[in-house]
Amino acid sequence: MPITRDEVAHLARLSRLALSDEELDHLAPQLDQIISSVAQVQEVAADGIPPTTHATGLVNVFRADEPIACLTPEEALSGAPAVELQRFKVPRILVEE
């Protein structure tokens, strides 16, 4: 049973959408097509097939979280052209008014 223009208008009112007559005429067949497509997908025999989110199994590709030594602030800033208060000093690009 196709979706009618009046049903689309009713849905638009419920959604608080102001649709013109042209939009209603345009959307009714599109929504009908979407619902028909979903109905076809639901007809697929899927008995015994577990629901999945991916076609293949997921594998964690991250390395183990192991603490390692890191740079000290002095080492990190040793190659900086300018330093201020243990931070990289950069030129101001925005001017406050």
C-alpha positions in Angstrom: 0.0 0.0 0.0 1.7 3.2 -1.1 2.2 6.2 1.1 -0.2 9.0 0.3 0.4 12.7 0.1 -2.0 13.1 3.1 0.1 10.7 5.2 3.3 12.7 4.4 1.5 15.9 5.3 0.4 14.3 8.6 4.0 13.2 9.3 5.2 16.7 8.5 2.7 18.2 11.0 3.8 15.7 13.7 7.5 16.6 12.9 6.6 20.3 12.9 7.9 20.7 9.4 6.3 23.2 7.1 6.2 21.6 3.7 4.8 23.1 0.5 2.4 21.3 -1.8 5.3 20.7 -4.2 7.5 19.2 -1.5 4.6 16.9 -0.4 4.1 15.7 -4.0 7.9 15.2 -4.3 8.4 13.4 -1.0 5.4 11.0 -1.1 6.9 8.7 -3.8 10.3 8.9 -2.3 9.1 7.8 1.1 7.1 5.1 -0.5 10.2 3.8 -2.3 12.3 3.9 0.9 9.6 1.9 2.9 9.3 -0.6 0.0 13.1 -1.1 0.0 13.2 -1.7 3.7 10.3 -4.2 3.4 12.3 -6.1 0.8 15.4 -6.3 3.0 13.2 -7.6 5.9 11.9 -10.4 3.6 15.4 -11.9 3.3 15.6 -15.3 5.1 18.0 -14.6 8.0 17.0 -17.5 10.3 20.0 -18.8 12.2 22.2 -15.9 11.2 23.4 -13.9 14.2 23.1 -10.1 14.0 26.5 -8.4 13.3 27.8 -4.9 13.0 30.6 -5.9 10.6 31.0 -8.5 7.9 34.3 -9.7 9.5 35.5 -10.0 13.0 37.1 -7.0 14.5 40.7 -7.1 15.8 42.3 -4.5 18.0 45.2 -3.1 16.1 46.5 -1.0 19.0 49.7 -1.9 20.8 49.7 -2.8 24.4 49.7 0.3 26.7 53.1 0.2 28.3 54.7 3.2 29.9 57.9 4.3 28.4 60.3 7.1 29.1 59.4 10.4 27.6 61.1 13.8 27.0 61.6 16.2 29.9 60.3 19.7 29.3 63.9 20.9 28.8 64.6 18.2 26.2 61.3 19.0 24.3 62.0 22.7 24.3 65.7 22.4 23.5 65.3 23.0 19.7 62.6 25.7 20.0 63.4 29.1 18.5 61.8 30.8 21.5 60.6 29.6 24.9 58.5 31.3 27.5 57.4 29.8 30.9 58.4 26.3 29.7 56.3 26.6 26.6 56.9 27.2 22.9 56.7 30.9 22.2 54.9 31.7 18.9 54.1 35.0 17.3 50.6 36.3 18.0 48.3 36.1 14.9 45.1 37.4 16.4 44.7 40.8 17.8 42.4 41.5 20.7 40.4 44.7 20.4 
